[in-house]
Amino acid sequence: MAKRRPWMADILRLLESRAYTSAELAEILGQSHRYGPDAREVTLVLRRDSRFRVVCETGAASLLRNRSHTLPVFGLSGANYSTDHPFKRA
């Protein structure tokens, strides 16, 4: 699994301090990995993995109302996080 998704170790390290949305994780991983995942791949992989949980969902606003949607905020399954941005670990 580590060869297939080398960015999983980075996600574990990032989630030690605070929770992140899937879009934030994809953006951070895209800067540090040559072939980083997109937000959809991050969401699908983290929802399946028992080490992670969805802390809450936050809205992603846009100028056009029909483009607005919700994003899951992921954290470690054994940790408590704030439900307000920046989702600090309690």
Biopython code that builds the backbone (N, CA, C, O; Angstrom):
import numpy as np
from Bio.PDB.StructureBuilder import StructureBuilder

atoms = [
    (1, "MET", "N", (0.821, -1.188, 0.000)),
    (1, "MET", "CA", (0.000, 0.000, 0.000)),
    (1, "MET", "C", (0.868, 1.256, 0.000)),
    (1, "MET", "O", (0.490, 2.264, -0.598)),
    (2, "ALA", "N", (1.994, 1.212, 0.645)),
    (2, "ALA", "CA", (2.833, 2.402, 0.716)),
    (2, "ALA", "C", (3.393, 2.772, -0.654)),
    (2, "ALA", "O", (3.548, 3.955, -0.956)),
    (3, "LYS", "N", (3.695, 1.785, -1.478)),
    (3, "LYS", "CA", (4.205, 2.102, -2.808)),
    (3, "LYS", "C", (3.128, 2.710, -3.684)),
    (3, "LYS", "O", (3.403, 3.567, -4.524)),
    (4, "ARG", "N", (1.918, 2.266, -3.482)),
    (4, "ARG", "CA", (0.835, 2.743, -4.313)),
    (4, "ARG", "C", (0.382, 4.145, -3.931)),
    (4, "ARG", "O", (0.022, 4.947, -4.792)),
    (5, "ARG", "N", (0.402, 4.430, -2.647)),
    (5, "ARG", "CA", (-0.004, 5.749, -2.143)),
    (5, "ARG", "C", (1.065, 6.281, -1.197)),
    (5, "ARG", "O", (0.896, 6.222, 0.021)),
    (6, "PRO", "N", (2.152, 6.794, -1.736)),
    (6, "PRO", "CA", (3.234, 7.278, -0.864)),
    (6, "PRO", "C", (2.847, 8.499, -0.042)),
    (6, "PRO", "O", (3.563, 8.867, 0.890)),
    (7, "TRP", "N", (1.742, 9.123, -0.366)),
    (7, "TRP", "CA", (1.299, 10.316, 0.344)),
    (7, "TRP", "C", (0.532, 9.999, 1.624)),
    (7, "TRP", "O", (0.215, 10.925, 2.371)),
    (8, "MET", "N", (0.222, 8.748, 1.909)),
    (8, "MET", "CA", (-0.514, 8.395, 3.120)),
    (8, "MET", "C", (0.277, 8.725, 4.385)),
    (8, "MET", "O", (-0.308, 9.157, 5.378)),
    (9, "ALA", "N", (1.578, 8.530, 4.367)),
    (9, "ALA", "CA", (2.404, 8.859, 5.530)),
    (9, "ALA", "C", (2.368, 10.360, 5.806)),
    (9, "ALA", "O", (2.370, 10.781, 6.962)),
    (10, "ASP", "N", (2.335, 11.155, 4.759)),
    (10, "ASP", "CA", (2.253, 12.606, 4.921)),
    (10, "ASP", "C", (0.909, 13.027, 5.527)),
    (10, "ASP", "O", (0.853, 13.955, 6.334)),
    (11, "ILE", "N", (-0.158, 12.352, 5.139)),
    (11, "ILE", "CA", (-1.471, 12.668, 5.699)),
    (11, "ILE", "C", (-1.493, 12.359, 7.194)),
    (11, "ILE", "O", (-2.020, 13.145, 7.982)),
    (12, "LEU", "N", (-0.927, 11.225, 7.586)),
    (12, "LEU", "CA", (-0.875, 10.887, 9.009)),
    (12, "LEU", "C", (-0.108, 11.950, 9.792)),
    (12, "LEU", "O", (-0.515, 12.328, 10.890)),
    (13, "ARG", "N", (0.988, 12.426, 9.237)),
    (13, "ARG", "CA", (1.794, 13.450, 9.895)),
    (13, "ARG", "C", (1.031, 14.776, 9.986)),
    (13, "ARG", "O", (1.081, 15.446, 11.017)),
    (14, "LEU", "N", (0.330, 15.156, 8.924)),
    (14, "LEU", "CA", (-0.417, 16.415, 8.912)),
    (14, "LEU", "C", (-1.569, 16.412, 9.917)),
    (14, "LEU", "O", (-1.835, 17.426, 10.562)),
    (15, "LEU", "N", (-2.247, 15.283, 10.048)),
    (15, "LEU", "CA", (-3.430, 15.221, 10.901)),
    (15, "LEU", "C", (-3.096, 15.134, 12.383)),
    (15, "LEU", "O", (-4.006, 15.128, 13.213)),
    (16, "GLU", "N", (-1.832, 15.068, 12.732)),
    (16, "GLU", "CA", (-1.438, 15.080, 14.142)),
    (16, "GLU", "C", (-1.766, 16.423, 14.791)),
    (16, "GLU", "O", (-2.093, 16.468, 15.977)),
    (17, "SER", "N", (-1.684, 17.513, 14.036)),
    (17, "SER", "CA", (-1.870, 18.843, 14.620)),
    (17, "SER", "C", (-3.285, 19.394, 14.458)),
    (17, "SER", "O", (-3.785, 20.077, 15.352)),
    (18, "ARG", "N", (-3.934, 19.107, 13.334)),
    (18, "ARG", "CA", (-5.278, 19.622, 13.081)),
    (18, "ARG", "C", (-5.961, 18.784, 12.021)),
    (18, "ARG", "O", (-5.323, 17.961, 11.365)),
    (19, "ALA", "N", (-7.267, 18.991, 11.849)),
    (19, "ALA", "CA", (-8.026, 18.306, 10.809)),
    (19, "ALA", "C", (-8.008, 19.156, 9.538)),
    (19, "ALA", "O", (-7.889, 20.379, 9.610)),
    (20, "TYR", "N", (-8.124, 18.512, 8.382)),
    (20, "TYR", "CA", (-8.078, 19.189, 7.087)),
    (20, "TYR", "C", (-9.240, 18.730, 6.222)),
    (20, "TYR", "O", (-9.741, 17.616, 6.369)),
    (21, "THR", "N", (-9.661, 19.606, 5.316)),
    (21, "THR", "CA", (-10.624, 19.188, 4.298)),
    (21, "THR", "C", (-9.882, 18.399, 3.229)),
    (21, "THR", "O", (-8.657, 18.466, 3.131)),
    (22, "SER", "N", (-10.622, 17.664, 2.445)),
    (22, "SER", "CA", (-9.992, 16.873, 1.388)),
    (22, "SER", "C", (-9.321, 17.777, 0.350)),
    (22, "SER", "O", (-8.291, 17.411, -0.214)),
    (23, "ALA", "N", (-9.893, 18.944, 0.097)),
    (23, "ALA", "CA", (-9.297, 19.874, -0.867)),
    (23, "ALA", "C", (-7.982, 20.439, -0.338)),
    (23, "ALA", "O", (-7.027, 20.593, -1.099)),
    (24, "GLU", "N", (-7.920, 20.753, 0.965)),
    (24, "GLU", "CA", (-6.675, 21.253, 1.557)),
    (24, "GLU", "C", (-5.587, 20.191, 1.501)),
    (24, "GLU", "O", (-4.438, 20.489, 1.176)),
    (25, "LEU", "N", (-5.951, 18.947, 1.819)),
    (25, "LEU", "CA", (-4.975, 17.857, 1.768)),
    (25, "LEU", "C", (-4.459, 17.644, 0.346)),
    (25, "LEU", "O", (-3.261, 17.449, 0.144)),
    (26, "ALA", "N", (-5.348, 17.679, -0.628)),
    (26, "ALA", "CA", (-4.932, 17.489, -2.019)),
    (26, "ALA", "C", (-3.987, 18.601, -2.467)),
    (26, "ALA", "O", (-3.026, 18.345, -3.193)),
    (27, "GLU", "N", (-4.253, 19.823, -2.042)),
    (27, "GLU", "CA", (-3.393, 20.945, -2.413)),
    (27, "GLU", "C", (-2.007, 20.812, -1.774)),
    (27, "GLU", "O", (-0.999, 21.040, -2.443)),
    (28, "ILE", "N", (-1.945, 20.450, -0.505)),
    (28, "ILE", "CA", (-0.660, 20.282, 0.184)),
    (28, "ILE", "C", (0.126, 19.134, -0.426)),
    (28, "ILE", "O", (1.329, 19.258, -0.655)),
    (29, "LEU", "N", (-0.539, 18.021, -0.691)),
    (29, "LEU", "CA", (0.146, 16.854, -1.254)),
    (29, "LEU", "C", (0.587, 17.096, -2.693)),
    (29, "LEU", "O", (1.599, 16.552, -3.133)),
    (30, "GLY", "N", (-0.161, 17.903, -3.418)),
    (30, "GLY", "CA", (0.229, 18.230, -4.794)),
    (30, "GLY", "C", (1.514, 19.032, -4.868)),
    (30, "GLY", "O", (2.233, 18.963, -5.864)),
    (31, "GLN", "N", (1.808, 19.788, -3.825)),
    (31, "GLN", "CA", (3.044, 20.576, -3.794)),
    (31, "GLN", "C", (4.260, 19.727, -3.443)),
    (31, "GLN", "O", (5.377, 20.036, -3.857)),
    (32, "SER", "N", (4.044, 18.653, -2.677)),
    (32, "SER", "CA", (5.181, 17.862, -2.212)),
    (32, "SER", "C", (5.380, 16.552, -2.970)),
    (32, "SER", "O", (6.426, 15.918, -2.830)),
    (33, "HIS", "N", (4.409, 16.138, -3.760)),
    (33, "HIS", "CA", (4.514, 14.892, -4.527)),
    (33, "HIS", "C", (4.361, 15.182, -6.011)),
    (33, "HIS", "O", (3.587, 16.048, -6.420)),
    (34, "ARG", "N", (5.101, 14.452, -6.787)),
    (34, "ARG", "CA", (5.058, 14.675, -8.231)),
    (34, "ARG", "C", (3.679, 14.364, -8.805)),
    (34, "ARG", "O", (3.142, 15.118, -9.617)),
    (35, "TYR", "N", (3.122, 13.247, -8.366)),
    (35, "TYR", "CA", (1.780, 12.868, -8.809)),
    (35, "TYR", "C", (0.871, 12.801, -7.586)),
    (35, "TYR", "O", (0.473, 11.718, -7.156)),
    (36, "GLY", "N", (0.556, 13.938, -7.045)),
    (36, "GLY", "CA", (-0.301, 14.002, -5.868)),
    (36, "GLY", "C", (-1.744, 13.680, -6.206)),
    (36, "GLY", "O", (-2.150, 13.788, -7.363)),
    (37, "PRO", "N", (-2.520, 13.287, -5.212)),
    (37, "PRO", "CA", (-3.921, 12.931, -5.461)),
    (37, "PRO", "C", (-4.799, 14.175, -5.604)),
    (37, "PRO", "O", (-4.432, 15.269, -5.177)),
    (38, "ASP", "N", (-5.962, 13.978, -6.214)),
    (38, "ASP", "CA", (-6.935, 15.064, -6.235)),
    (38, "ASP", "C", (-7.865, 14.903, -5.031)),
    (38, "ASP", "O", (-7.795, 13.900, -4.321)),
    (39, "ALA", "N", (-8.719, 15.872, -4.807)),
    (39, "ALA", "CA", (-9.576, 15.877, -3.611)),
    (39, "ALA", "C", (-10.514, 14.678, -3.586)),
    (39, "ALA", "O", (-10.807, 14.144, -2.516)),
    (40, "ARG", "N", (-10.977, 14.258, -4.728)),
    (40, "ARG", "CA", (-11.882, 13.107, -4.777)),
    (40, "ARG", "C", (-11.174, 11.818, -4.357)),
    (40, "ARG", "O", (-11.741, 11.004, -3.628)),
    (41, "GLU", "N", (-9.940, 11.636, -4.816)),
    (41, "GLU", "CA", (-9.183, 10.444, -4.427)),
    (41, "GLU", "C", (-8.878, 10.447, -2.935)),
    (41, "GLU", "O", (-8.962, 9.408, -2.280)),
    (42, "VAL", "N", (-8.524, 11.611, -2.394)),
    (42, "VAL", "CA", (-8.271, 11.721, -0.959)),
    (42, "VAL", "C", (-9.526, 11.321, -0.184)),
    (42, "VAL", "O", (-9.442, 10.555, 0.776)),
    (43, "THR", "N", (-10.673, 11.826, -0.587)),
    (43, "THR", "CA", (-11.933, 11.508, 0.091)),
    (43, "THR", "C", (-12.226, 10.016, 0.042)),
    (43, "THR", "O", (-12.554, 9.417, 1.067)),
    (44, "LEU", "N", (-12.112, 9.416, -1.116)),
    (44, "LEU", "CA", (-12.429, 7.990, -1.255)),
    (44, "LEU", "C", (-11.490, 7.112, -0.438)),
    (44, "LEU", "O", (-11.933, 6.141, 0.175)),
    (45, "VAL", "N", (-10.214, 7.434, -0.420)),
    (45, "VAL", "CA", (-9.245, 6.616, 0.312)),
    (45, "VAL", "C", (-9.415, 6.779, 1.822)),
    (45, "VAL", "O", (-9.377, 5.791, 2.555)),
    (46, "LEU", "N", (-9.599, 8.003, 2.291)),
    (46, "LEU", "CA", (-9.699, 8.230, 3.734)),
    (46, "LEU", "C", (-11.018, 7.712, 4.314)),
    (46, "LEU", "O", (-11.051, 7.279, 5.466)),
    (47, "ARG", "N", (-12.089, 7.748, 3.546)),
    (47, "ARG", "CA", (-13.361, 7.204, 4.040)),
    (47, "ARG", "C", (-13.272, 5.690, 4.244)),
    (47, "ARG", "O", (-13.930, 5.146, 5.130)),
    (48, "ARG", "N", (-12.471, 5.014, 3.437)),
    (48, "ARG", "CA", (-12.325, 3.566, 3.527)),
    (48, "ARG", "C", (-11.393, 3.123, 4.648)),
    (48, "ARG", "O", (-11.532, 2.018, 5.172)),
    (49, "ASP", "N", (-10.442, 3.981, 5.019)),
    (49, "ASP", "CA", (-9.404, 3.621, 5.990)),
    (49, "ASP", "C", (-9.908, 3.864, 7.413)),
    (49, "ASP", "O", (-10.417, 4.944, 7.713)),
    (50, "SER", "N", (-9.772, 2.879, 8.277)),
    (50, "SER", "CA", (-10.292, 2.983, 9.646)),
    (50, "SER", "C", (-9.446, 3.884, 10.542)),
    (50, "SER", "O", (-9.878, 4.205, 11.649)),
    (51, "ARG", "N", (-8.274, 4.298, 10.111)),
    (51, "ARG", "CA", (-7.434, 5.201, 10.912)),
    (51, "ARG", "C", (-7.945, 6.635, 10.883)),
    (51, "ARG", "O", (-7.516, 7.463, 11.686)),
    (52, "PHE", "N", (-8.856, 6.932, 9.964)),
    (52, "PHE", "CA", (-9.358, 8.288, 9.778)),
    (52, "PHE", "C", (-10.862, 8.330, 9.991)),
    (52, "PHE", "O", (-11.546, 7.314, 9.864)),
    (53, "ARG", "N", (-11.371, 9.515, 10.316)),
    (53, "ARG", "CA", (-12.812, 9.703, 10.456)),
    (53, "ARG", "C", (-13.181, 11.082, 9.939)),
    (53, "ARG", "O", (-12.333, 11.969, 9.846)),
    (54, "VAL", "N", (-14.448, 11.253, 9.606)),
    (54, "VAL", "CA", (-14.960, 12.548, 9.183)),
    (54, "VAL", "C", (-15.338, 13.316, 10.437)),
    (54, "VAL", "O", (-16.237, 12.906, 11.172)),
    (55, "VAL", "N", (-14.663, 14.419, 10.685)),
    (55, "VAL", "CA", (-14.925, 15.242, 11.868)),
    (55, "VAL", "C", (-16.228, 16.021, 11.690)),
    (55, "VAL", "O", (-17.086, 16.016, 12.573)),
    (56, "CYS", "N", (-16.368, 16.678, 10.564)),
    (56, "CYS", "CA", (-17.577, 17.430, 10.230)),
    (56, "CYS", "C", (-17.553, 17.693, 8.729)),
    (56, "CYS", "O", (-16.654, 17.233, 8.024)),
    (57, "GLU", "N", (-18.525, 18.421, 8.258)),
    (57, "GLU", "CA", (-18.541, 18.842, 6.856)),
    (57, "GLU", "C", (-18.641, 20.352, 6.812)),
    (57, "GLU", "O", (-19.361, 20.967, 7.598)),
    (58, "THR", "N", (-17.910, 20.938, 5.886)),
    (58, "THR", "CA", (-17.897, 22.390, 5.752)),
    (58, "THR", "C", (-18.287, 22.756, 4.327)),
    (58, "THR", "O", (-18.105, 21.964, 3.402)),
    (59, "GLY", "N", (-18.814, 23.937, 4.160)),
    (59, "GLY", "CA", (-19.263, 24.373, 2.843)),
    (59, "GLY", "C", (-18.155, 25.025, 2.050)),
    (59, "GLY", "O", (-17.352, 25.787, 2.587)),
    (60, "ALA", "N", (-18.120, 24.721, 0.779)),
    (60, "ALA", "CA", (-17.192, 25.370, -0.147)),
    (60, "ALA", "C", (-18.034, 26.309, -1.009)),
    (60, "ALA", "O", (-18.758, 25.871, -1.903)),
    (61, "ALA", "N", (-17.927, 27.576, -0.731)),
    (61, "ALA", "CA", (-18.742, 28.553, -1.432)),
    (61, "ALA", "C", (-18.100, 28.941, -2.760)),
    (61, "ALA", "O", (-16.891, 28.807, -2.949)),
    (62, "SER", "N", (-18.919, 29.415, -3.652)),
    (62, "SER", "CA", (-18.435, 29.921, -4.928)),
    (62, "SER", "C", (-19.262, 31.136, -5.311)),
    (62, "SER", "O", (-20.288, 31.427, -4.695)),
    (63, "LEU", "N", (-18.808, 31.830, -6.319)),
    (63, "LEU", "CA", (-19.555, 33.000, -6.775)),
    (63, "LEU", "C", (-20.898, 32.602, -7.374)),
    (63, "LEU", "O", (-21.882, 33.333, -7.260)),
    (64, "LEU", "N", (-20.926, 31.453, -8.004)),
    (64, "LEU", "CA", (-22.179, 30.937, -8.554)),
    (64, "LEU", "C", (-22.776, 29.961, -7.556)),
    (64, "LEU", "O", (-22.105, 29.009, -7.159)),
    (65, "ARG", "N", (-23.983, 30.164, -7.152)),
    (65, "ARG", "CA", (-24.581, 29.325, -6.116)),
    (65, "ARG", "C", (-24.655, 27.856, -6.496)),
    (65, "ARG", "O", (-24.531, 26.989, -5.630)),
    (66, "ASN", "N", (-24.850, 27.565, -7.755)),
    (66, "ASN", "CA", (-24.993, 26.171, -8.157)),
    (66, "ASN", "C", (-23.673, 25.405, -8.098)),
    (66, "ASN", "O", (-23.673, 24.184, -8.249)),
    (67, "ARG", "N", (-22.556, 26.088, -7.883)),
    (67, "ARG", "CA", (-21.255, 25.421, -7.782)),
    (67, "ARG", "C", (-20.840, 25.180, -6.322)),
    (67, "ARG", "O", (-19.796, 24.574, -6.078)),
    (68, "SER", "N", (-21.627, 25.637, -5.365)),
    (68, "SER", "CA", (-21.319, 25.444, -3.957)),
    (68, "SER", "C", (-21.575, 23.982, -3.578)),
    (68, "SER", "O", (-22.490, 23.343, -4.096)),
    (69, "HIS", "N", (-20.753, 23.470, -2.668)),
    (69, "HIS", "CA", (-20.894, 22.090, -2.231)),
    (69, "HIS", "C", (-20.260, 21.932, -0.845)),
    (69, "HIS", "O", (-19.633, 22.859, -0.332)),
    (70, "THR", "N", (-20.428, 20.760, -0.249)),
    (70, "THR", "CA", (-19.840, 20.508, 1.058)),
    (70, "THR", "C", (-18.609, 19.635, 0.910)),
    (70, "THR", "O", (-18.537, 18.781, 0.026)),
    (71, "LEU", "N", (-17.637, 19.861, 1.790)),
    (71, "LEU", "CA", (-16.407, 19.088, 1.816)),
    (71, "LEU", "C", (-16.260, 18.407, 3.164)),
    (71, "LEU", "O", (-16.521, 19.025, 4.196)),
    (72, "PRO", "N", (-15.845, 17.135, 3.177)),
    (72, "PRO", "CA", (-15.611, 16.480, 4.463)),
    (72, "PRO", "C", (-14.310, 16.971, 5.088)),
    (72, "PRO", "O", (-13.331, 17.243, 4.393)),
    (73, "VAL", "N", (-14.322, 17.078, 6.411)),
    (73, "VAL", "CA", (-13.127, 17.449, 7.166)),
    (73, "VAL", "C", (-12.649, 16.171, 7.847)),
    (73, "VAL", "O", (-13.372, 15.582, 8.651)),
    (74, "PHE", "N", (-11.430, 15.745, 7.526)),
    (74, "PHE", "CA", (-10.901, 14.491, 8.040)),
    (74, "PHE", "C", (-9.946, 14.706, 9.191)),
    (74, "PHE", "O", (-9.203, 15.687, 9.222)),
    (75, "GLY", "N", (-9.969, 13.771, 10.148)),
    (75, "GLY", "CA", (-9.050, 13.748, 11.263)),
    (75, "GLY", "C", (-8.713, 12.309, 11.608)),
    (75, "GLY", "O", (-9.241, 11.377, 11.002)),
    (76, "LEU", "N", (-7.835, 12.131, 12.581)),
    (76, "LEU", "CA", (-7.488, 10.790, 13.042)),
    (76, "LEU", "C", (-8.638, 10.241, 13.883)),
    (76, "LEU", "O", (-9.306, 10.992, 14.593)),
    (77, "SER", "N", (-8.866, 8.938, 13.801)),
    (77, "SER", "CA", (-10.044, 8.364, 14.453)),
    (77, "SER", "C", (-9.986, 8.442, 15.976)),
    (77, "SER", "O", (-11.041, 8.471, 16.610)),
    (78, "GLY", "N", (-8.826, 8.477, 16.582)),
    (78, "GLY", "CA", (-8.751, 8.516, 18.033)),
    (78, "GLY", "C", (-8.590, 9.902, 18.622)),
    (78, "GLY", "O", (-8.392, 10.031, 19.830)),
    (79, "ALA", "N", (-8.669, 10.939, 17.812)),
    (79, "ALA", "CA", (-8.402, 12.304, 18.275)),
    (79, "ALA", "C", (-9.674, 13.146, 18.252)),
    (79, "ALA", "O", (-10.608, 12.863, 17.502)),
    (80, "ASN", "N", (-9.693, 14.176, 19.078)),
    (80, "ASN", "CA", (-10.796, 15.143, 19.110)),
    (80, "ASN", "C", (-10.342, 16.443, 18.476)),
    (80, "ASN", "O", (-9.228, 16.906, 18.721)),
    (81, "TYR", "N", (-11.199, 17.027, 17.667)),
    (81, "TYR", "CA", (-10.880, 18.253, 16.951)),
    (81, "TYR", "C", (-11.989, 19.278, 17.163)),
    (81, "TYR", "O", (-13.128, 18.926, 17.470)),
    (82, "SER", "N", (-11.643, 20.530, 16.996)),
    (82, "SER", "CA", (-12.626, 21.600, 17.008)),
    (82, "SER", "C", (-13.447, 21.526, 15.731)),
    (82, "SER", "O", (-12.934, 21.122, 14.687)),
    (83, "THR", "N", (-14.703, 21.908, 15.803)),
    (83, "THR", "CA", (-15.551, 21.870, 14.601)),
    (83, "THR", "C", (-15.557, 23.196, 13.861)),
    (83, "THR", "O", (-16.258, 23.346, 12.860)),
    (84, "ASP", "N", (-14.773, 24.172, 14.350)),
    (84, "ASP", "CA", (-14.642, 25.462, 13.683)),
    (84, "ASP", "C", (-13.283, 25.552, 13.016)),
    (84, "ASP", "O", (-12.293, 25.013, 13.513)),
    (85, "HIS", "N", (-13.248, 26.238, 11.886)),
    (85, "HIS", "CA", (-11.978, 26.424, 11.174)),
    (85, "HIS", "C", (-11.005, 27.180, 12.065)),
    (85, "HIS", "O", (-11.407, 28.202, 12.620)),
    (86, "PRO", "N", (-9.784, 26.768, 12.242)),
    (86, "PRO", "CA", (-8.925, 25.857, 11.501)),
    (86, "PRO", "C", (-8.906, 24.419, 12.016)),
    (86, "PRO", "O", (-7.929, 23.712, 11.769)),
    (87, "PHE", "N", (-9.931, 23.956, 12.715)),
    (87, "PHE", "CA", (-10.090, 22.567, 13.137)),
    (87, "PHE", "C", (-8.896, 22.064, 13.958)),
    (87, "PHE", "O", (-8.363, 20.987, 13.689)),
    (88, "LYS", "N", (-8.486, 22.837, 14.947)),
    (88, "LYS", "CA", (-7.355, 22.459, 15.807)),
    (88, "LYS", "C", (-7.670, 21.237, 16.629)),
    (88, "LYS", "O", (-8.825, 20.973, 16.966)),
    (89, "ARG", "N", (-6.624, 20.489, 16.951)),
    (89, "ARG", "CA", (-6.779, 19.304, 17.778)),
    (89, "ARG", "C", (-6.966, 19.710, 19.235)),
    (89, "ARG", "O", (-6.234, 20.558, 19.746)),
    (90, "ALA", "N", (-7.940, 19.109, 19.898)),
    (90, "ALA", "CA", (-8.236, 19.454, 21.294)),
    (90, "ALA", "C", (-7.397, 18.645, 22.258)),
    (90, "ALA", "O", (-7.520, 18.809, 23.472)),
]
sb = StructureBuilder()
sb.init_structure("model")
sb.init_model(0)
sb.init_chain("A")
sb.init_seg("    ")
for serial, (resi, resn, name, xyz) in enumerate(atoms, 1):
    if name == "N":
        sb.init_residue(resn, " ", resi, " ")
    sb.init_atom(name, np.array(xyz, "f"), 0.0, 1.0, " ", f" {name:<3s}", serial, name[0])
structure = sb.get_structure()
